[in-house]
């Protein structure tokens, strides 16, 4: 497939970056990120000290259940959390700029041009009263200042890039005239309009049927490789993460409990929560066998327990787990935030 | 486990005979009125003690089928026979009497409960309406709460908004059990839950099935969950049954090209074995004015002229389990499909 973008010599370097190469500067560098929301019910601690890097051209998938803070982390990077009720602490380095506290005018020129985002529901990104073609062209005109004629040509190339059949005709279509899968493709085309360095994907395949979901996952994988962009992909579905992620981070109660190469996290989980999550996923379970679910429920984010947030549900918890929040420690290729893995009596791979 | 296969001559608990439901759309000013052919002449049986799984993508008619089984909407044609008695027929069973023997659990656990009734009142409401003395109904509600793992002292007097999604679904299950029904229709009952909670509820469904001697119709879009819970599986596409059979036959040796594509579209769960190619392109067609003949032919890699001419019958294959049937001309000698010889002896197809 031909790229609609002019060739970029730096790109080859990015796409060939292998995992953990020390001399590649991270594109995204998040340090000790905290996000709190003020609500009538009290202050909700949605993200509680998250640190990670995303290297150029790599795919980081954040896996977690509802309320784990995975979407909030991503929205903090995109700078789209409601300003009035949100408190953000820590730093989000993006290409050398700290995005936390950046004035909205500067954020606006980064968002769309260098950082783009796609959502579960395409109608949150697409405007129902403009044609798909004009929306994509508008984004290019706004960020690159090229003529409308040229921008329309780029929009057409983009619709072809995301494999929308009869793209020329679809340029003039309104979002409601498209099927769910086509709309998802149009939203991806819009996000890619200015060739972002970082694509933030918030459960973009969750609402889709299984035969359409795999098409969109494969498309994103192909585009990511071809355009050499970094992707952060938030999902609750281990299977989808396994299809797309280079690296996998597992979130629980606003913290990364485990982070490492996707293969290793899935095949030898080190954190009891990761192991429990994989064990309670029905896939491959013996038919009719009793599943091993994680007992209990995630903690109330307005009243976080003092120690490890997973301790109340953890079969391995000891006194130390309830006393202090565990630090992330490196074990082999992974990092894990678990007192039991860190205190010199390793539990070894779980699950 | 599967009484259906061991005792084929036993009277089925539930029979659907040529059920049809078409929803008319607002007519255009000129031209003929369109109808959504939500369910089109489908027939199947549910045997006592088994779990029949129904899978399919959005618009395939699985939820309409559920509503038809419970007579929540009257069929345009065909009939439902429960325990030998036709529903809403002169010498059959009335819908009201049917509801006492057959209950439903929906996907949206919150919308299913009256926000102004406490949990115990919600569970007792139905039996009270049906004439059970108030005291007795409330006592039974308390013991049912205990049974589904919610301590009555804590939960009986709470309101739906005070409970988590998993807890609310437990309440919905105990409410369904309040009638001491013989059959539960579970329409995407675990689909909205997080994985760790889903596993808890699936275990609960397994427990109460044997404790209360129940039969399940389990509707879901999640192929892994259906495989886990079902004895037999029915696959639907655009209002038609495309394949039905024992769970292992459907998952290990699927016959219909759609079933094969659906299973191939499941994410691999391992980054080492990623899906290379999407088995189908495009979205499922609109159930308004579906394709003639076989409804899958517009996306089928095996489509031949005969597929457009007449709708396929559900056929068995010589020498194979007679309870495994697929609606595909490839397997029907009468249809003389040009590629029929490729699928003799039930070899898995590869397009």
Interface residues (C-beta under 8 A of the other chain):
Chain A: X65 X66 X165 X179 X180 X181 X182 X209 X210 X211 X212 X213 X214 X215 X217 X218 X236 X237 X238 X239 X240 X242 X243 X245 X262 X263 X266 X267 X276 X277 X279 X280 X281 X282 X283 X284 X285 X287 X288 X290 X291 X292 X293 X294 X295 X297
Chain B: X1 X57 X58 X164 X166 X194 X195 X196 X197 X198 X199 X200 X202 X203 X206 X221 X222 X223 X224 X225 X227 X228 X229 X230 X247 X261 X262 X265 X266 X267 X268 X269 X270 X271 X272 X274 X275 X277 X278 X279 X280 X281 X282 X283 X284
